[in-house]
């Protein structure tokens, strides 16, 4: 079934920024986005759509922002059961960070004269959330130490290979993101790609489709197996410190990945991720740190300067990423 809703939004709302963030990371077939390019009839609305596994079956949604400053997001839902509507709406609100307090965030960050011009240029910046905690962890591990574009390529190959097909009325959606069990388990007969001996040995979903270093693959597989059997549990209600501690205790997961998961899964408003080179590039561009000092000193200086942004360091990070 399909239903249409209107979600209220606290203005200002950097809709273009949050949709663009999701668009450049969009997994082919699972997500689809339109950044509102112009047409003879005027600018098209911002659009983002994706498939989603819900308690009563698979579904999908499409959000549209008709125009800047309109104070709303239009939402269309495809549902197997109407009972899933509240769950889907809650996930969309977290994904787009619709319940943030933009006036409080902007006021606090604008108090730093170095950040003030960025806040004035991009009021109402948001921290994109996550539709599914387990999915986000897999995506974060795959994205360690590679570019956003490379991670998107790997994840799109994985989704095409082992994700469950889905037929949607929304353009660009053809499958669900793989479950942890699908990522970890060997593909069925004929499901794997022609990888010669690797396929013959029955490579797992991740091994068959992710061309990643052995250690990264092992981390993806280990996390997926533990997520599938319940040994590792992630939820939006986790304590941020406890979540980061549990993640960094696992082989192959460091502070960056744990911080990224905390930021996007929990909506933690106060994360400034250790060792993020894009954050550092943005900080250099804004003049927060000097490019003339060794990189370790730059990271320390960024952490020191960022202390004044608490408890909104996640939103400051979005400004730095945007600047980079």
PAKERO-19539 format. One record per residue (C-alpha): x, y, z; residue number from 1; residue in three letters. Coordinates in steps of 0.001 Angstrom, whole numbers, plus 500000, padded with zeros to 6 digits. Each point is the difference from the previous one (the first is absolute). Layout:
BEGIN
X / Y / Z / NUM / ALA
...
end
This chain:
BEGIN
500000 / 500000 / 500000 / 1 / UNK
501031 / 503590 / 499459 / 2 / UNK
499287 / 502973 / 502233 / 3 / UNK
501031 / 503651 / 499842 / 4 / UNK
500883 / 502186 / 502977 / 5 / UNK
501378 / 503439 / 500720 / 6 / UNK
502701 / 500285 / 502663 / 7 / UNK
500528 / 503363 / 501716 / 8 / UNK
503583 / 501297 / 500154 / 9 / UNK
501601 / 502515 / 502300 / 10 / UNK
501454 / 502791 / 497899 / 11 / UNK
502634 / 500824 / 499020 / 12 / UNK
500565 / 496642 / 498343 / 13 / UNK
502986 / 499301 / 497743 / 14 / UNK
498040 / 497571 / 497863 / 15 / UNK
502418 / 500138 / 497079 / 16 / UNK
502938 / 499166 / 502253 / 17 / UNK
498431 / 496928 / 501568 / 18 / UNK
498672 / 498649 / 496683 / 19 / UNK
503358 / 500619 / 498333 / 20 / UNK
501779 / 498146 / 502825 / 21 / UNK
497726 / 497002 / 499448 / 22 / UNK
500152 / 500260 / 496200 / 23 / UNK
503777 / 499735 / 499698 / 24 / UNK
499899 / 496866 / 502212 / 25 / UNK
496919 / 498475 / 498359 / 26 / UNK
500236 / 496246 / 499393 / 27 / UNK
498746 / 499176 / 496520 / 28 / UNK
496597 / 498338 / 500029 / 29 / UNK
499546 / 500618 / 503735 / 30 / UNK
499957 / 503800 / 499846 / 31 / UNK
499199 / 502669 / 497428 / 32 / UNK
500326 / 503772 / 500233 / 33 / UNK
499367 / 503156 / 497987 / 34 / UNK
501623 / 503254 / 501105 / 35 / UNK
497322 / 502172 / 498462 / 36 / UNK
501578 / 501090 / 496707 / 37 / UNK
498153 / 502655 / 498061 / 38 / UNK
497556 / 499419 / 497142 / 39 / UNK
497992 / 502214 / 497612 / 40 / UNK
497177 / 499867 / 502524 / 41 / UNK
502226 / 501114 / 502871 / 42 / UNK
502173 / 498220 / 502551 / 43 / UNK
499112 / 496389 / 500754 / 44 / UNK
499518 / 499069 / 503655 / 45 / UNK
502738 / 498300 / 501927 / 46 / UNK
499316 / 496269 / 500075 / 47 / UNK
501385 / 496982 / 501830 / 48 / UNK
498600 / 496475 / 499937 / 49 / UNK
501095 / 496620 / 501320 / 50 / UNK
498844 / 496522 / 500882 / 51 / UNK
499732 / 498954 / 503626 / 52 / UNK
499388 / 496810 / 501985 / 53 / UNK
497128 / 500572 / 502420 / 54 / UNK
498530 / 497771 / 502751 / 55 / UNK
497147 / 498702 / 497838 / 56 / UNK
501827 / 499756 / 496691 / 57 / UNK
502077 / 501937 / 497476 / 58 / UNK
499043 / 503484 / 498954 / 59 / UNK
501282 / 503219 / 498540 / 60 / UNK
499599 / 503734 / 500371 / 61 / UNK
500538 / 503168 / 498030 / 62 / UNK
500476 / 503437 / 501541 / 63 / UNK
499749 / 503279 / 498139 / 64 / UNK
500711 / 503561 / 501084 / 65 / UNK
497833 / 502205 / 497735 / 66 / UNK
501996 / 503199 / 500541 / 67 / UNK
502504 / 501498 / 502441 / 68 / UNK
498507 / 501314 / 503218 / 69 / UNK
496578 / 498394 / 499503 / 70 / UNK
500094 / 498427 / 503467 / 71 / UNK
499008 / 496545 / 498877 / 72 / UNK
501115 / 496766 / 498393 / 73 / UNK
497563 / 498035 / 497827 / 74 / UNK
500223 / 496256 / 500662 / 75 / UNK
498598 / 497108 / 497966 / 76 / UNK
500153 / 496533 / 501549 / 77 / UNK
499745 / 496554 / 498413 / 78 / UNK
499051 / 497555 / 502739 / 79 / UNK
499211 / 496310 / 500309 / 80 / UNK
497886 / 500829 / 503072 / 81 / UNK
498562 / 503304 / 501213 / 82 / UNK
501285 / 499168 / 503503 / 83 / UNK
503500 / 500801 / 498732 / 84 / UNK
499149 / 503650 / 499272 / 85 / UNK
501075 / 501398 / 503430 / 86 / UNK
503299 / 498074 / 499821 / 87 / UNK
500705 / 501243 / 496487 / 88 / UNK
499201 / 503612 / 500911 / 89 / UNK
502273 / 499848 / 503051 / 90 / UNK
502864 / 498649 / 497886 / 91 / UNK
499548 / 502709 / 497383 / 92 / UNK
499997 / 502707 / 502670 / 93 / UNK
503259 / 498622 / 501446 / 94 / UNK
501566 / 499641 / 496571 / 95 / UNK
499357 / 503643 / 499138 / 96 / UNK
500586 / 501242 / 503575 / 97 / UNK
496626 / 501736 / 499898 / 98 / UNK
499729 / 500318 / 503778 / 99 / UNK
503199 / 501995 / 500455 / 100 / UNK
499832 / 503455 / 501599 / 101 / UNK
501675 / 502066 / 497258 / 102 / UNK
499748 / 503313 / 501817 / 103 / UNK
501835 / 498655 / 503050 / 104 / UNK
502672 / 498320 / 497846 / 105 / UNK
500580 / 503000 / 497753 / 106 / UNK
500098 / 502416 / 502907 / 107 / UNK
502627 / 497965 / 501826 / 108 / UNK
502238 / 499397 / 496974 / 109 / UNK
499741 / 503570 / 498741 / 110 / UNK
501597 / 501127 / 503271 / 111 / UNK
503293 / 498755 / 498553 / 112 / UNK
501076 / 502767 / 497596 / 113 / UNK
501750 / 497487 / 497746 / 114 / UNK
496858 / 497891 / 499578 / 115 / UNK
497589 / 502942 / 499906 / 116 / UNK
500272 / 500641 / 496218 / 117 / UNK
499271 / 496324 / 499256 / 118 / UNK
496988 / 500037 / 502339 / 119 / UNK
498708 / 503146 / 498304 / 120 / UNK
500474 / 498447 / 496557 / 121 / UNK
498403 / 496658 / 500954 / 122 / UNK
497412 / 500543 / 502737 / 123 / UNK
498221 / 496970 / 501397 / 124 / UNK
502671 / 497455 / 499138 / 125 / UNK
499014 / 496423 / 500860 / 126 / UNK
501810 / 496787 / 500963 / 127 / UNK
498622 / 497176 / 497825 / 128 / UNK
498924 / 496956 / 501973 / 129 / UNK
499606 / 496344 / 499023 / 130 / UNK
497070 / 497847 / 498950 / 131 / UNK
501468 / 496803 / 501484 / 132 / UNK
502802 / 499756 / 502619 / 133 / UNK
501406 / 496708 / 498664 / 134 / UNK
500088 / 501328 / 496442 / 135 / UNK
501778 / 503150 / 501106 / 136 / UNK
502698 / 498005 / 501798 / 137 / UNK
500708 / 497951 / 496865 / 138 / UNK
500123 / 503171 / 497914 / 139 / UNK
502325 / 501687 / 502481 / 140 / UNK
502431 / 497061 / 500045 / 141 / UNK
500067 / 499799 / 496203 / 142 / UNK
500636 / 503756 / 499868 / 143 / UNK
503043 / 499898 / 502272 / 144 / UNK
503041 / 501541 / 498307 / 145 / UNK
498449 / 500196 / 496521 / 146 / UNK
498151 / 502759 / 498183 / 147 / UNK
496238 / 500490 / 500169 / 148 / UNK
499762 / 499151 / 496290 / 149 / UNK
501985 / 496775 / 500427 / 150 / UNK
497867 / 498919 / 502962 / 151 / UNK
496859 / 500664 / 497973 / 152 / UNK
501317 / 497789 / 497189 / 153 / UNK
500796 / 497116 / 502357 / 154 / UNK
496670 / 500227 / 501812 / 155 / UNK
497996 / 500262 / 496777 / 156 / UNK
501705 / 496833 / 498728 / 157 / UNK
499206 / 498236 / 503274 / 158 / UNK
496350 / 501098 / 499964 / 159 / UNK
499562 / 498906 / 496387 / 160 / UNK
501592 / 496645 / 500754 / 161 / UNK
498251 / 498934 / 503207 / 162 / UNK
497311 / 502566 / 500818 / 163 / UNK
496389 / 498858 / 499737 / 164 / UNK
498245 / 501253 / 496814 / 165 / UNK
497169 / 502471 / 500548 / 166 / UNK
497485 / 501423 / 497527 / 167 / UNK
499187 / 503656 / 500717 / 168 / UNK
497986 / 502745 / 498370 / 169 / UNK
502759 / 502422 / 501037 / 170 / UNK
502598 / 500589 / 497311 / 171 / UNK
503381 / 498360 / 500453 / 172 / UNK
499074 / 497501 / 502723 / 173 / UNK
500507 / 496313 / 499211 / 174 / UNK
501236 / 498235 / 503143 / 175 / UNK
500467 / 500090 / 503763 / 176 / UNK
503372 / 500533 / 501613 / 177 / UNK
501366 / 496564 / 501014 / 178 / UNK
499270 / 498777 / 503507 / 179 / UNK
502958 / 499044 / 502210 / 180 / UNK
499236 / 496327 / 499277 / 181 / UNK
500095 / 500636 / 496246 / 182 / UNK
503314 / 501827 / 500298 / 183 / UNK
501583 / 497223 / 502045 / 184 / UNK
498506 / 496865 / 498436 / 185 / UNK
501223 / 498296 / 496828 / 186 / UNK
497876 / 500706 / 496919 / 187 / UNK
497763 / 497276 / 498689 / 188 / UNK
500788 / 497998 / 496864 / 189 / UNK
500454 / 502344 / 497071 / 190 / UNK
499669 / 503129 / 502154 / 191 / UNK
503686 / 500869 / 500192 / 192 / UNK
502028 / 501859 / 497360 / 193 / UNK
502448 / 498171 / 497725 / 194 / UNK
503022 / 500253 / 502275 / 195 / UNK
501590 / 496684 / 499086 / 196 / UNK
501419 / 498145 / 502957 / 197 / UNK
498583 / 502482 / 502528 / 198 / UNK
496467 / 499313 / 498784 / 199 / UNK
500651 / 496284 / 499917 / 200 / UNK
500999 / 500063 / 503660 / 201 / UNK
496637 / 501569 / 500846 / 202 / UNK
501102 / 503522 / 500899 / 203 / UNK
497689 / 501851 / 502338 / 204 / UNK
497821 / 502836 / 498774 / 205 / UNK
502566 / 502594 / 501058 / 206 / UNK
502985 / 498030 / 498728 / 207 / UNK
498360 / 499436 / 496638 / 208 / UNK
499075 / 503612 / 499309 / 209 / UNK
502273 / 502294 / 502037 / 210 / UNK
503487 / 500487 / 498535 / 211 / UNK
501473 / 501135 / 503294 / 212 / UNK
503161 / 499223 / 501993 / 213 / UNK
499837 / 496703 / 501901 / 214 / UNK
499897 / 501706 / 503394 / 215 / UNK
497084 / 502230 / 499004 / 216 / UNK
498121 / 497019 / 498582 / 217 / UNK
500578 / 498069 / 503210 / 218 / UNK
498612 / 502926 / 501996 / 219 / UNK
496899 / 500229 / 497796 / 220 / UNK
499411 / 496249 / 500269 / 221 / UNK
500585 / 499849 / 503745 / 222 / UNK
497672 / 502900 / 500718 / 223 / UNK
497325 / 498631 / 497646 / 224 / UNK
500078 / 496535 / 501561 / 225 / UNK
499746 / 501433 / 503497 / 226 / UNK
497177 / 502329 / 498967 / 227 / UNK
498177 / 497091 / 498394 / 228 / UNK
500203 / 497714 / 503053 / 229 / UNK
499431 / 502751 / 502569 / 230 / UNK
503502 / 499934 / 501498 / 231 / UNK
500312 / 503629 / 498946 / 232 / UNK
496941 / 502220 / 500451 / 233 / UNK
499611 / 503612 / 498895 / 234 / UNK
497003 / 502234 / 500566 / 235 / UNK
499102 / 503672 / 499941 / 236 / UNK
499597 / 499851 / 503787 / 237 / UNK
503589 / 498963 / 500762 / 238 / UNK
502182 / 502074 / 502292 / 239 / UNK
502591 / 501795 / 497794 / 240 / UNK
502991 / 499238 / 502223 / 241 / UNK
499007 / 496355 / 500367 / 242 / UNK
499442 / 499634 / 496252 / 243 / UNK
503395 / 501445 / 499130 / 244 / UNK
501694 / 497842 / 502630 / 245 / UNK
498392 / 496810 / 498675 / 246 / UNK
500875 / 500842 / 496398 / 247 / UNK
503662 / 500929 / 500523 / 248 / UNK
500492 / 496771 / 501964 / 249 / UNK
499391 / 498094 / 496756 / 250 / UNK
502909 / 499231 / 497651 / 251 / UNK
500182 / 502409 / 497089 / 252 / UNK
497714 / 502697 / 501441 / 253 / UNK
501642 / 503187 / 501202 / 254 / UNK
498860 / 503278 / 501528 / 255 / UNK
499052 / 501515 / 496626 / 256 / UNK
497542 / 497234 / 499138 / 257 / UNK
498578 / 499895 / 503524 / 258 / UNK
499536 / 503768 / 499966 / 259 / UNK
498335 / 499955 / 496587 / 260 / UNK
497563 / 497298 / 501113 / 261 / UNK
499214 / 501935 / 503181 / 262 / UNK
499426 / 503173 / 498019 / 263 / UNK
497654 / 498460 / 497441 / 264 / UNK
498288 / 497146 / 501869 / 265 / UNK
499483 / 501715 / 503339 / 266 / UNK
499775 / 503549 / 498712 / 267 / UNK
502709 / 500904 / 502530 / 268 / UNK
500254 / 503797 / 499653 / 269 / UNK
503509 / 500255 / 501448 / 270 / UNK
502370 / 497884 / 497852 / 271 / UNK
503201 / 501380 / 498458 / 272 / UNK
501579 / 496906 / 498477 / 273 / UNK
503643 / 499232 / 500653 / 274 / UNK
502210 / 499760 / 496941 / 275 / UNK
497463 / 501125 / 497389 / 276 / UNK
502036 / 501511 / 497165 / 277 / UNK
496980 / 501738 / 498464 / 278 / UNK
499278 / 501775 / 503280 / 279 / UNK
503628 / 501057 / 500125 / 280 / UNK
499840 / 501311 / 496437 / 281 / UNK
496944 / 502056 / 500886 / 282 / UNK
501686 / 501299 / 503131 / 283 / UNK
503029 / 501103 / 497972 / 284 / UNK
497751 / 501698 / 497445 / 285 / UNK
498265 / 501960 / 502745 / 286 / UNK
503289 / 500895 / 501673 / 287 / UNK
499343 / 497992 / 503155 / 288 / UNK
503320 / 498166 / 499713 / 289 / UNK
503250 / 500754 / 498216 / 290 / UNK
501088 / 497914 / 497016 / 291 / UNK
503621 / 500754 / 500909 / 292 / UNK
499991 / 497700 / 503030 / 293 / UNK
500254 / 496175 / 499891 / 294 / UNK
496680 / 498220 / 499577 / 295 / UNK
499918 / 498506 / 503545 / 296 / UNK
500311 / 503527 / 501390 / 297 / UNK
497204 / 501171 / 497710 / 298 / UNK
497670 / 497336 / 501391 / 299 / UNK
500877 / 500989 / 503556 / 300 / UNK
499388 / 503653 / 499211 / 301 / UNK
496644 / 499174 / 498410 / 302 / UNK
498952 / 498049 / 503098 / 303 / UNK
501076 / 502907 / 502210 / 304 / UNK
498204 / 502618 / 497895 / 305 / UNK
496937 / 497758 / 499724 / 306 / UNK
499533 / 499767 / 503755 / 307 / UNK
498167 / 503340 / 499958 / 308 / UNK
497367 / 498599 / 497616 / 309 / UNK
498691 / 497484 / 502545 / 310 / UNK
497299 / 498741 / 500201 / 311 / UNK
499525 / 500564 / 496244 / 312 / UNK
503257 / 498668 / 498549 / 313 / UNK
498180 / 497670 / 497595 / 314 / UNK
498388 / 503031 / 498355 / 315 / UNK
503325 / 501810 / 499922 / 316 / UNK
501433 / 496931 / 498268 / 317 / UNK
497362 / 500337 / 497297 / 318 / UNK
501156 / 503574 / 499398 / 319 / UNK
503621 / 498816 / 499754 / 320 / UNK
499090 / 497195 / 497601 / 321 / UNK
498078 / 502447 / 497873 / 322 / UNK
502942 / 502388 / 499969 / 323 / UNK
502317 / 497153 / 498950 / 324 / UNK
end
